[in-house]
Amino acid sequence: MNLPLSRQTSECEQLTQPAAQTVQPGQSLTISCQVSYSLGSYSTFWIRQAAGKTLEWIGAARTGYTTNYNNMMKNKFSITLQDSSKTVYLQMNSLTAGDSAVYYCARETQTGMDWAKKYWLFILQRFTAKQVQY
């Protein structure tokens, strides 16, 4: 999988949730990304990629700044920051099969962004997980 402006690394060191999660349609889920930098120094992005589709920007947050969202998603997703633990949260509500994707957190840089580890999310539809393959 090719990701634009990516370095395989990053400052976004770990996702505290399991590597994959399966939930039922209509459920909510919060995933988190713990980072090593000050949340007031850089914006942290949440991005997702569904199977066979392009990257989709969800939103960005930075301490002291307004949190920005993709207008198509702002009613479904909520990004919050916890400065003390350097953790960025993505709350997802009323999940549907269309939300099955790989979710990434990423840090802004002067030339683009540093990418974090992947978070796999499967939304069950008719008791069969919608598969995401890479």
Secondary structure, 3 states (H helix, E strand, C coil): CCCCCCCECCCCCEECCCCEEEECCCCCEEEEEECCCCCCCCCEEEEEECCCCCCEEEEEECCCCCCEECCCCCCCEEEEEEHHHCEEEEEECCCCHHHCEEEEEEEECCCCEEEEEEEEEEEEECCEECCCCC
